[in-house]
């Protein structure tokens, strides 16, 4: 059966890259008695799929991965078994059984919530938010192999609000087709006032990751009971 784990990642482990995080969980599973299934062939590996790589230095309250386990495993015991193997900074929060033929975690991602907390000087103000709301386009320049492209972030932002003088909350497109990075959103916002992004360092916390339900609503990746 396929199961989906939700976990948080904080502290020094935020500096672990995606590939190292995958190896971390693979080793953790080997230290438990959870029977994880492996692929076939000359180089068998655990059948595991992460929802979306988290940038190095970014913390999160809502990360997800899918893994295939033996049908006889007791899902109610998995959170405690895996948490017993976790280093400080990673906590398993939930596990759910996935319905048959359910889309895997990576392909399911549609959006993500972020809190952006500015360290010292904060550029946030109601005036800045009003400028964003009234503008037809809020842009930054994205450089790719094919050249420079002007991106309008308003096409990829589902919600935005100022929580306090130093904290910005946003819900943005996180799909493979339209993934908007928080740093690019801040860059576009500061372009409205001619400010340099490097003058306003901030901490990024991903609050949760979302998929679309059959009606098109955004729901957390562990809310799989709508089917």
C-alpha positions in Angstrom: 0.0 0.0 0.0 1.0 3.6 -0.5 1.2 6.0 2.5 1.8 9.7 2.7 3.8 11.2 5.6 3.7 14.8 6.7 6.7 16.2 8.5 8.3 19.5 9.7 11.9 20.6 9.3 13.5 23.2 11.5 16.8 24.2 13.1 20.1 23.2 11.7 18.6 20.5 9.5 17.2 23.3 7.3 20.7 23.3 5.8 20.4 19.8 4.5 19.8 19.6 0.8 17.0 17.6 -0.9 19.2 14.6 -1.9 20.7 14.3 1.6 17.2 14.5 3.1 16.1 11.6 0.9 19.1 9.6 2.1 18.3 10.6 5.7 14.8 9.2 5.5 15.9 6.0 3.7 18.4 5.3 6.6 15.7 6.1 9.2 13.3 3.6 7.6 16.1 0.9 7.7 16.4 1.4 11.4 12.7 0.7 11.9 10.8 -2.5 11.4 8.5 -0.9 8.8 8.7 -3.0 5.7 9.2 -0.6 2.8 8.9 -1.9 -0.7 11.8 -1.6 -3.2 11.9 -1.2 -7.0 12.9 -4.1 -9.2 16.0 -4.4 -11.4 19.7 -4.2 -10.9 19.7 -1.2 -8.6 16.7 -1.6 -6.3 15.7 1.5 -4.3 12.9 2.4 -1.8 9.8 3.4 -3.7 9.6 7.0 -2.3 8.4 10.3 -3.7 8.8 13.7 -2.1 6.2 16.4 -2.8 8.6 19.3 -3.5 12.3 20.0 -2.8 12.7 22.5 0.0 15.4 25.2 -0.6 18.5 25.0 1.6 18.0 27.3 4.6 14.2 27.2 4.4 12.2 25.8 7.3 8.8 24.1 7.0 5.8 23.0 9.0 4.3 21.1 6.0 6.5 18.8 4.0 5.3 15.5 2.5 6.6 12.3 0.9 4.9 9.1 -0.3 6.3 5.6 0.3 5.1 2.1 -0.5 5.0 -0.4 2.4 3.8 -3.9 2.9 0.0 -4.2 3.0 0.2 -5.8 6.4 1.9 -2.8 8.1 -0.1 -1.1 10.8 -0.3 2.5 9.7 -1.3 3.7 13.3 2.2 2.8 14.6 4.3 4.4 11.8 4.5 7.9 13.1 5.9 6.8 16.5 8.3 4.3 14.9 9.7 6.8 12.5 9.9 9.7 15.1 12.0 7.4 17.3 14.7 7.6 14.6 14.5 11.3 13.8 17.3 13.7 14.7 16.4 17.0 16.3 14.8 19.3 13.8 12.6 16.8 11.9 9.3 15.6 13.3 6.8 13.3 11.7 3.4 14.9 12.1 1.0 12.6 10.3 0.6 9.6 8.0 -2.4 8.6 5.8 -3.1 5.7 3.5 -3.5 6.8 -0.1 -6.4 5.6 -2.2 -5.7 3.3 -5.1 -4.2 5.1 -8.2 -3.9 8.3 -6.2 -1.5 10.9 -7.8 1.9 10.8 -6.2 3.1 13.6 -3.9 5.4 15.3 -6.5 2.8 15.5 -9.2 0.0 16.6 -6.8 1.5 19.9 -5.6 -0.5 22.9 -6.7 0.3 25.6 -4.1 2.2 26.4 -0.9 1.8 28.8 2.0 4.8 30.8 3.2 5.6 33.2 6.0 8.4 35.7 5.2 9.9 37.2 8.3 12.2 40.2 7.8 15.2 40.3 10.2 16.0 43.9 10.8 14.6 46.6 8.6 11.3 45.6 7.1 10.0 47.0 3.8 6.4 46.0 4.6 3.7 48.6 4.8 0.0 48.9 3.9 1.1 51.4 1.2 3.2 48.6 -0.4 0.3 46.2 -0.3 -2.0 48.7 -1.8 0.4 49.3 -4.6 0.5 45.6 -5.2 -3.3 45.2 -5.2 -3.8 48.2 -7.5 -1.1 47.2 -10.1 -2.0 45.3 -13.2 1.4 43.7 -13.2 4.1 43.2 -10.5 7.2 41.9 -12.2 10.7 40.6 -11.9 13.2 39.5 -14.5 13.8 35.7 -14.6 17.0 34.6 -16.4 16.9 31.1 -18.0 18.9 29.3 -20.6 16.6 30.8 -23.2 17.3 34.4 -22.1 15.6 36.9 -19.8 11.8 36.8 -19.2 9.6 39.3 -17.5 7.3 37.4 -15.0 4.1 38.9 -13.5 3.9 37.4 -10.0 0.2 38.4 -9.8 -0.6 35.4 -12.1 0.9 33.1 -9.4 -0.2 34.6 -6.1 -3.5 33.2 -4.6 -3.3 35.2 -1.4 -1.1 37.8 0.2 -1.4 39.8 3.5 0.8 41.5 6.0 0.5 39.7 9.4 2.6 42.3 11.3 5.2 44.9 10.5 7.9 42.3 9.7 5.9 39.3 8.5 4.3 38.7 5.1 2.0 35.7 4.5 1.5 34.4 0.9 -0.1 31.5 -0.8 1.5 31.0 -4.2 1.5 28.6 -7.1 3.9 25.8 -6.4 3.1 23.5 -9.3 5.7 22.3 -11.7 4.3 24.6 -14.4 4.1 27.8 -12.4 6.3 27.5 -9.3 6.8 31.0 -7.8 9.7 31.2 -5.3 9.3 33.6 -2.3 12.6 35.4 -3.1 11.2 36.3 -6.5 8.0 37.5 -5.1 9.8 39.8 -2.7 12.0 41.0 -5.5 8.9 41.9 -7.5 7.3 43.7 -4.5 10.3 45.8 -3.8 10.6 46.7 -7.5 7.3 48.7 -6.9 9.2 51.1 -4.7 12.7 50.9 -6.3 14.2 49.1 -3.3 17.0 46.6 -3.5 16.0 43.1 -2.3 19.5 42.5 -0.8 18.9 45.3 1.7 16.1 43.4 3.3 17.1 39.8 4.3 14.3 37.6 5.5 13.6 34.1 6.9 11.4 31.7 4.9 9.0 29.3 6.6 6.8 27.1 4.4 3.6 26.6 6.4 1.9 23.9 4.2 1.7 22.4 0.8 -1.5 22.0 -1.2 -3.1 20.0 -4.0 -6.4 20.4 -5.8 -9.4 18.3 -4.9 -12.0 17.2 -7.5 -13.8 20.5 -7.2 -10.6 22.5 -7.7 -10.3 23.6 -4.1 -6.8 23.8 -2.5 -6.4 21.2 0.3 -3.3 20.1 2.2 -1.6 17.0 0.7 -2.6 14.8 3.6 -6.4 15.5 3.1 -6.9 12.5 0.9 -10.3 11.3 2.2 -12.4 13.3 -0.2 -12.4 10.3 -2.6 
